[in-house]
Amino acid sequence: MNRRFYTEVHPATAARPTDERLEAPSSSIIEVDLRKGTAADALDLKSEGIRSGASKETNTGKTIALYVPDHARPVLEKIIEDYTDLISVSDDGYEDWNPLAAAGDLSPHSRTSVEWEQGIAPFKPELVMEAGNRAVNPGLTEILTVGSLSLLTTGHEAGTPLVPFEATSAATAQAARIAARLMAKYPEFWPETIRALMVHSAEWTGSILTAIDATPGKRERYALIRRFGYGVPDFDRASASATNHLAMMAQAEIQPFQLDGSRKFNECHYYNLPIPGSLLEELENEPVELKVTLSYFVDPNPGLSANVDSQRYQSHGLRFDLQRPRETLSQFKKRVNASESENPRRATGAPADGRWVLGADSISAGSLHCDVWRGPAIELLGRNMLCVKPVNGWWRNRASADVCNQQTRYSLIVSLKTKNVELDIHTPISSAAVKVPVEVETEI
């Protein structure tokens, strides 16, 4: 699990004009808690007008007042994220020790799937949460787990109500909390959907995102995903759509295969995404991100054959596909049907879209698939159709008719996000979704 240390940020009461004739304030003041040993001006960024003010000492460090112009609020988020990765050892007697893992790197308590074979093994971990760090002495001869690099949890003795907490136990507890909050808020959502919401809400930290952007080859990026997963989940992102970040969701049942004389693929679901063409034309070259997450569960068939072929392990598989540039609806459906045939090499149609962060080859195993398309908004014009299609599994090849013909569930989440926080894409997409309901077609 990756480590992240959070700094509490609280709105501060600031003097604001109450006279309506006066201009509205163009800045705000917030309080930021700094760890012990951190300079009061650590968050200052003069080029953006962000500067620290009064400070007061606390038991764990100090609290400062931070002046932030409105135009610099997106920059502040990045500063806070980078700052909270800059940790220090503050335990008595260990002040000269250093954290073992560099800021933004993997926690020493983590495990990865880097050595797992691509195409057979799924990406693990899928999410990363705070797991703590370890300290190393100046001579690099000793490594210890210390309290200042760990989380806190309740102790089992009255004399020690709080005790250090780290590694998988700490990370799993935080992930379980997000899942529990989502289930409490949306009791009608399936487990497939809760998992999809958590993964879809995840975002890479600044250092991880920089590493991904610096790795142009998609296959080379797989090793990073096998270390850091799809990022750090966030409850607020999972449970609400912002003005510049709108999510659309579907829960559906699909019958992947059919046994009627012969065994064959059955349903392919098509979704007409309610993204108005006029909105994309208006955004034109504005950078956007289209994120797709598909979540489902399989019946496993563990055995020796599953070690060499993921389709022998899974009961079925599902994939998503988006209409490609200059591809008509008819061409799109022919390409999707060809890719479902016994000979995938017969698939024809428009060339693959290179703007996906991971690409289609990354989706080869597992029951959760996620990818992000990045590019100018105008390049999504005329590409509103997205499909969910089945791929092989043991249900089709070896199961009885009752099993082969059964239905299964999946959850699909699609979101569109602009980098410009001032843009409103929520209103036009919501209006289009109300006027033109999303329809699911079935092809046999």
CORDAZI-V908550 format. One line per field, one symbol per residue. phi: phi as a letter, one per 30 degrees, with the letter a starting at -180 (. if undefined). Layout:
phi->???
//
This chain:
phi->.dcbcccdbbdcdbdbdcdddddddcabbbcbdcdejdddcdcdbddcidbdbdbbdbdclaccccdbdedcddddedddddddddcbdbdeibdcdbddcdeicdddddbbceddddjccddbddbbbebibbcbdedhcbbbccddcbdcbddccddbdbbdbaideddddddddddddddddbddddeededdddddddbddeddddddddcddddddeddddccickcdbddddcacdecbccbbbcbcbcdbbcbibcadccbccccddcedddddddhcddbbccbbbbabbcdbdlddddcaddddddabbbcbcedehcdddddddddddddddcddddbkddddddddcidddcbaibbbbabcbldeddcdibdcbbcbdbdadeddbddddddcdcbcabbbbbbbcdddddccddddddddddbedcccbcc
//
